Amino acid sequence: MFGVINSLFSGLGLAGLIYTLLLQRESLETQRKELQKQEMELEIQSREIKQQRFESSFIQILQIHNNLTRSLRIFDEKNNKFIHGVDCFSYLSSWPNGIVYFWLSGQLLCKAQRREHSRSYVTGVATPQSDCPLSQKYMISFG
């Protein structure tokens, strides 16, 4: 009589063990799916952070460019006047004969004299001033 009850309890114990293994398997599968979702979210966040870094750096570069452009001055010796900021670029694209002096952030960088003028660009030679960080003559062109 006890042999049948022992067999019944052993069978129920084995069934319980199999059921527990199936539940653990489902739980592990659910955890695996959640980890995959988290990995995808982290990858998306990583891409967004890289994009934000790029945009931030790009905006800083644009601000630096704008500040440098605003602080640019050219002295036109022929007309005895200063040209400021963005107007310097249009002035240089139609660079007249004569010497011009380049100033940046209040510091005299160099003087330049026009060499030639074609339809597409103007070239000249820039001679650094003695206190200028540039140390050689440079060919410059504007188009």
Stockholm file with secondary structure:
# STOCKHOLM 1.0

chainA/1-143         MFGVINSLFSGLGLAGLIYTLLLQRESLETQRKELQKQEMELEIQSREIKQQRFESSFIQILQIHNNLTRSLRIFDEKNNKFIHGVDCFSYLSSWPNGIVYFWLSGQLLCKAQRREHSRSYVTGVATPQSDCPLSQKYMISFG
#=GR chainA/1-143 SS CHHHHHHHHHHHHHHHHHHHHHHHHHHHHHHHHHHHHHHHHHHHHHHHHHHHHHHHHHHHHHHHHHHHHHHEEEEETTTTEEEETTHHHHHHHTCCSSEEEEEETTEEEEEEEEEEECSSCEEEEEEECTTSSCCSCEEEEEC
#=GC SS_cons         CHHHHHHHHHHHHHHHHHHHHHHHHHHHHHHHHHHHHHHHHHHHHHHHHHHHHHHHHHHHHHHHHHHHHHHEEEEETTTTEEEETTHHHHHHHTCCSSEEEEEETTEEEEEEEEEEECSSCEEEEEEECTTSSCCSCEEEEEC
//
